[in-house]
């Protein structure tokens, strides 16, 4: 018998518990990122996630790329459920709080080789170009829009900090892989329970660990956005203003000095 679970129930069961645990750890652990800089970086990513993803979902939902099970959402704004907008907030929080535990950092100047910047921009634009080509086929429509949507953001991030990101690639891999694998599991459960349904017509039919490849790629690129964005935000502020107290290895109890 299929268990009826709502989209809001997904948030309560699978997103809020790890957010609370990771938030508690971020506050308590001496080595975790905390304070104004990482939290303001998270705030910036939440705003960008809402602004940049809203047109994306509101285009694909009415086309029929995916839809939601009967009775699984409370209401919609434009074509997107309010729970989806809430997810635009919760995913960055979840991923960022895990990132704060990993805390990737390296000593590197903001001055990186121009060729590295150009290669980073070219890589992101190439992804967008592939997406544009794939829009011509119904079976690759979702994949095409996803790559076209992701490419410009990746071009910007890689153009600004590809060399720095490469220096901390091992830590970034951990920071990206863990929340991505977790959200793959949550997505697969939600699909199995009919909370949302992915169209067969607009997808390739290929799957990764039982999850449509388009869905797996969505969580991968969005976590790339979040982890790379916050990491480079902190890197730039550190290079401009010097290291702040939250990067110190010394034990500390959260105080007002965390907000310097």
Secondary structure, DSSP 8 states (H G I E B T S, - for coil): ------HHHHIIIIIHHHHHHHHHHHHH-TTS--SHHHHHHHHHHHHHHHHHHHHHHHHHHHHTSEEE-TTS-S-EETTEEHHHHHHHHHHHHHHHHHHHHH-------S---HHHHHHHHHHHHHHHHHHHHHTTSGGGHHHHHHHHHHHHHHHHHHHHHHHHHHHTHHHHHHHHHHHHHHHHHHHHHHHHTTSEEE-STTS---EETTEEHHHHHHHHHHHHHHHHHHHHHHHHHHHHH---GGG--S-----GGGG-
